[in-house]
Amino acid sequence: MSFLPGLACTVLLFTACPAVADSLALKSDAELSSPTVAGEAGPMFVMANEIESSSPNVVVATGNVEARQDGQNFFADWLLYDTSRRFVEARGNVRMEQPTLLVSGDTLKFNLNDYSGELTQPVYSLPVQNGRGHAEHIEFIDASNSTLTDATYTTCPVGNDDWYLQVGELDLDKSRQIGVAHNATLRFLDVPILYTPWIDFPLNDARKSGVLPPTFGTTERSGIDLMVPYYLNLAPNYDATLYPRLLSKRGLMLGGEFRYLLDEFGGTNRVDLLANDRELDRSRWDVVLDNTYRINASTRVGMLYNRVSDDDYFRDFSNQAAITSVSNLNQEIWLITQHRNWSAELRAQTFQTLQDSTAVTPIVEPYSRLPQARLSMADTFGPGVEFKLEAEAVHFAHDSLIEGTRVLAYPTLRMPLVSSFGYITPQIGWSSTYYALDDSAPEQRITRNLPIFSLDSGIAFDRPFTLGDAAYSQTLEPRVYYVYAPYRDQTDIPVFDTAQLDFGYAEMFTENQFIGGDRVNDANQLTVAITSRFTEAATGYERLQVTLGQRYYFSSQQVTLPGVAPRSSNSTDMLIAASGQVSRDWYVAGGWQYDTQNGAVVRQNLAASYRPGAGRVVNVGYNFIERNTEQIDVSAQWPLARRWYGMFRYNYSYYDNKLVEGLAGLEYNGGCWLLRGAVQRLATKDAESTDSFFIQLELNGLGGIGSNPTSVLKQSVPGYRPSNELFSTPHANEDY
């Protein structure tokens, strides 16, 4: 059957039936748009300038050929379709489209029964992961697997080959979403930087086993630091990571982490071991075991074991201030049950205390709790009366201090009276404590009982007003809080876990100025505070919030901690706080503690943050505590030029006359790759610091090479974001 050459476009629908000529028929729009099933039931829809059939089973299409079957499309200058064998052959500007693969080339042979075939001179694209490349030849093995010979792979956009893998053979497994490259050379800016006889990489974001990108850097204390992690995706709910780490000054450290999440069990366990530290000629190690077990819907049991080989472990092997400053490592086992009106826990807890050898005063080791039992109850009854009970029994153990058992119970009754404009809440409680101490204590049996009464009240006024063209709402919120607790002599009670609360706005509205159970203050005091908020009606921004507060005492202080003198005034310092989103880009906050008797500021905190856009952030802070602290803290991320970003932090202590942390970094975003580096100086002891250097080349879709400073930058520069997360990069397949 022949068709006239002059026909502009011919459209035919073919099925897999042997009698092709008898089955040629037009289909309605509804039939064409309805879902079809690939395979034997999936018809082939062909459009071309000219279509002819020289035999009952062979159709030849010429000129602007489009052949569509559910799940895949073919485009070419010339196409032959054998309906009996379900075989397609195409030549000239060939392009084949599948949901997870777009490929073009010179000559295509393809079997629709098993999806096998071949294509010469292919240029391919993987839409899901933005990967693309070219090859000499591609072999389609089945619906999921294909092999490319003399191929390249990159995630850079079309026209940009800043980095690519040059491989002898590339296997793509779409069922497992894995690519495997043999004899692979990684070229960056056309310079070979890495060769491997074998490498595999994910074709999506799913987890898979394999070598993770290596990290390397250098620190003053450990020298060159190289780590090559290997990830084991053992199952969807548990995995492991092995991470050998080579430290040029110290030796080879072996580490491993195992994570699991089962129906009842879950946990993370990690071990690091440096068998022989060449600097110290001894082994160094770190163990973290964190596991929980859910007995039922309301009850869990767990354990946490945190321990290192020596006091300087974190200072030598970590580059984060939050870790190097750790003093006590927790070790505990616990059982917790939680119900609607009550909860209880049983715990045994001890600590490893890490000393600073350069410090003048050693850190006092905290007491161990062997064991601790707690009970909490809460309920509401009658006309809104709320009942609450906090009870505890704990045995405190220590190698060199007084040991003993403390039993404490504190039941309270409160009745909130709330209206639309304010509230008043009276509360009364009874604090009862019993101590059984060892023979080294002045008194072995001590009982302490006292009532505590408090009255909390507040009211809120608000008014709208206009400033310029903007509408605002202002509130005025006075609050008054009274506490009475009689004096009880507590000088013979040891201090197991108690400290004095830091004085701040929240602490002004607490019954007890001590945290912990060994001291209950004598109180006859009144706290008065007032807060005013200015809120912009159109945006909801709280442009300004100002708070003033002060506590007044009607009796002298008698209960103190050992070595702490009682207060000498009948009022506390005045607290002043102000904060607000003063504009779209600026947020400021400040706090002052003012000694009204001596007319001096004893504490001051000032902070400002400027964030006008993505990748633009400046933070400034100042912290002052009389006779203790004076620090300035400045950090920023800012674009320096097109694609260039700079990051830094300067945290200096004037009181100690030393740099707490200094950091400077640069980041260049190449679109499909990113290069970042950072230099950090971090105080690790009172009289010591360490220097670290990080540099990383991150290749989109493949991974990173080098030492990743991202976590350090996020911790040191609040608001920092990697530049490849700020803006979307061009899609690698946008030209298809």
PEWODA-V912724 format. One record per helix or strand. SS is the DSSP state (H for helix, E for strand). FROM is the first residue (numbers start at 1). LEN is the number of residues. If there is no record, write none. Layout:
((SS;FROM;LEN) (SS;FROM;LEN))
//
This chain:
((E;10;5) (H;20;4) (H;29;5) (E;44;5) (E;50;6) (E;58;12) (E;72;11) (E;87;12) (E;101;11) (E;116;5) (E;123;4) (E;131;4) (E;137;4) (E;145;10) (E;163;11) (E;178;11) (E;191;12) (E;210;2) (E;215;5) (E;223;13) (E;238;10) (E;251;11) (E;265;13) (E;282;13) (E;299;10) (H;313;5) (H;321;4) (E;328;11) (E;342;12) (E;368;14) (E;385;13) (E;404;15) (E;422;16) (E;445;15) (E;461;7) (E;470;16) (E;499;2) (H;506;4) (E;514;2) (E;523;14) (E;542;12) (E;571;1) (E;574;7) (E;586;10) (E;600;14) (E;616;10) (E;629;13) (E;644;10) (E;658;12) (E;673;13) (E;688;12) (E;703;4) (H;710;7) (H;723;3))
//
